[in-house]
Amino acid sequence: MTLTLITANRNYSSWSLRPWVLMRALDIPFDERIEPFAAPDNYDAFRAFSPTGQVPVLIDGERTIWDSLGIVLYLAERFPGVWPADEAARAWAMSATCEMHGGFAALRNDCTMNVGVRVQPRPAFPALERNVARLAELWAEGLDRFGGPWLAGPDFTAVDAFYAPVAFRVRTYGLDVGSAGRAWVERMLDHPAMRDWQATALTEAWREESHEAELAEAGTITADHRAG
């Protein structure tokens, strides 16, 4: 049975990016289906395929697996390489993945993901400054402890996938995540799966009002590479 991953717009959907880039990086075969954000509230439309009215959603035969973390946990039981083989690296990667899934609220709220633009951000509030400082600390720790070039060692794993949307945010807003963090961001952005995601994002002509409003509140757009 072929897996189907349902995602939303490439420019906006940070949660969709996580399982998508992991599955591409690990060569897990799947079909993909895009359900774009067409309105400020897509709940009713997305309820047709998602129990939470949100994306991403993984379809495996009669099973529906929802939430980016739920999908990654499901994949980890069926495919090798989702988590690091080394026990210490795996424990760290799981903790860092859960921290991203449940934390960094200021980063999400103040630096909305938009792949195709560059922004001069407004002055950062203390909560955002703390989030960015924590990113720098966390990434440097993983790279130092496990030797890189990925966050938990030599292989791309779920923890890299969970911070993939942040790599786009760092570039979009020029966030200072330290020298080790910058090196990881450059490596992430150069990954073939990330380049493919970006290429599709730049061709999208969709514009959704609420996402664009969040972008306008984040700062001044200095470049827009999106189609249309």
N, C-alpha and C positions, 0 to 999 in steps of 0.2 A: 504493500500500500504506500503510495506516494504522500509525503507530508506536504501540506499547503500552509504557507505563512501569510497571514493577512496583515498588511501594514497600511499606513496612511502616507500623506505627502512626504517626499524625501526632504524637502526644505525644512519642514517643521517638526516631524515626528521623531523626537529623540528616543522615546520608549521603543518604537518600532526598530530603530537602528540596532539596538543591542542584540536581539536574537538573530537578526538578518546578517549582521557582519560576522557573528560567531559561526553561523552555519556556513557562510561562504568561506570563511578562513579555514574551517576544518573540513571542507569539502563534503558536508552533509547534504545529500540531494534533497531538493524541495522545489515545489512550484510556488510562485509568488502571485499575490493578488493585491492590488492597491485599491483601497477605499478612501478617497480623498476627504479631508475636512472640507465640507461644502457650506457649513454654517457655523455660527458661534457655538451652537449646541447640536452635536451630532448623536446624542444619546439614543433617540428613538430609531434613527436609521441604522446605527451600529448594533442595536439590540437584535437585529435580524440574524446576526452571526456571532455576537459576543454577549455572554451573560452579564457583563459589567457595562456594556455600551461603550467600550473602549478598545483600542488596539495597543499592542499586537495580540493576535490570536493564532494558535497553531491548531490545524485540523489534522488528525491522524485517524483516518477511517471514521468510525462512529464517535470518536473522542474529540472533545474540544478542550484545549489547554489554554488558559488565559493568563495574562500578566507576564511581563518580561522575565521575572525571576522564576515564576512557575514553569515557563517554557524551558528555561535553562536547566532547571532541576530535572525536568522530564527528559530532556536530551541527554543529560549526564548519565542517566540509567541505561541508555541505549547506544551511545556512541563514545568511543575513547577520545581523550584529549580535552574534554570540556574543562576539567580541573587539572592543576599540575599533578604530576606523578609523585613528586617529593611531598612527604607528609607535612613538614613545616610550611612549605610554600603553599600547599593546599589549604591549610588552616588559615594562613594569612589571607589568601585570595578569597576564601569564603567570607571572612570577616569584612574585608574591604569591599566586596561586592554588595553585601548586605548594608554596609554603611552608605554606599551610593544609592541603593534602592530606597532606603528610608530617610536619608539625610540630605544635606546641601540644599535646603529649601530656599535660602536667599539666592543662591546661584541660579536655581530654576526660575525664580520669580523675577529677578533683576536682569538676567542674561538669557532671554528666550533663545532657543536654537533656531538659527536661520542660516543654512549652509551658504547661500549665495551672496551674502552681504558682508560689508565691513562697517564697523560702527565705532565712533568716538564716544565711549560711554560717559554717562553722567557721573558725577562724583560718587564714589562707592559709600554705602552705609556700612557701619561697623560689622553687621552680620555678614555682608558679602565679603568684606575684607577677611573675616575669620574663615569663611568657607574657602577662599582662594589660598590662604595661608595653610589650611589643613590639606588641601590638594597637594601643594608643594611638598609638605612634610611627608604625606602618605606615599606619594610617588617616589620620592627620594629614598624613603625607607625600603620599599619593595625592590627598587633597582639595586640598591646597595646590598641588601641582605641576600638576594637570590641571583645577583650577577647579571641581570638583564639578558638580552636587550628588551624583553617584555617585562611587565610589572612584577610577575612572579617567577621569572626565570627565562630559560631559553626559548620557550614556546608561547605562542599566542593562545590565551585561554579566556575563560569567561570574565575574569576580572578586567582584562583589556577591553573586551566587548562592552562591559558595563560603563566604562569611562570613555568609550569612543565618542558619544555625543559631546562630552566635555572638551575633547580635542577640537571639535569644530567651534565650540564656544570660546576657547582660548584664542583661536585665530580671529574669530569675528570681532571680539572686544579687546584684543591685545592684552589679555590678563597675564600678570607676572607670576608664573608658577616655578620660578627658579631654573637653574641651568639644567639639572637632571630632568625636571618636568618638561622643559622646552624640547629637549632631545627626544623624549618619549612622544610628545605631541607631533614632532616632525616625522618620526617613524610611523606613527599611526596614520597620519594624513597621506603618507606615501604607500601605505598598504594597498595592494590591488583591489581589495573589496571596498575600502574606503574611497578609492578613486572612482570605482564604478558607481557607488552610492552618490557621490558628488556629481558625476557626469549626468546622471538622471535628474538630480535635483536642479541643476542649472537649466535643463530643458523644460521644466515645469512652468506652465503659464498660470497655474492656479494661484489665486490670491484670496486669502480668507481674512475677513475683517478683524476678528479678535486677535489673531496672531500678528497681523500687521500693526494693530494698535499697541500690542505689547512691545513690538520692535521699536515703534516711535517713542515709547516711554523710556526705553533703555538708553537712548542717546541719539546722536546725530549720525545718520547714514552717510558714510564717506565714499562708498562704492557699492554698486549693485550689479552683480554679474548674472542675474537671472534672466531668462528669456521673457520676452513680452514687454 
